[in-house]
Amino acid sequence: MMASGTDGLIFKDLDMGMSCDGKLDGKDYPCTGPMLPPGFTVAMKNAEGSLDLTVKKDGKPFFKGTYKVAADGKSMTETGAATSSSDKFKIVFDRM
């Protein structure tokens, strides 16, 4: 993820070849990519010290994730799951 203007983020999923540029207002914004079928959107919003992100396909949730930076700023934890699966994941990224 990277900043987009003063109130937005660009979310990229390299495995899917997807790029989504949206604001942190919880509304759906279109995603694009050279091999990505039409109908994918992303909704992002701040939620009590974290970022909630939902990727949708044709208006239906496809993936939900939460990103939270540690209080000391030295790591970020991503938790989430594809909505079609009961398998959840947790990834901790350490700041270099």
Secondary structure, DSSP 8 states (H G I E B T S, - for coil): -EE-SSSEEEEEETTTTEEEEEESBS--EEEE-TT--TTEEEEEEEETTEEEEEEEETTEEEEEEEEEE-TTSSEEEEEEEETT-S--EEEEEE--
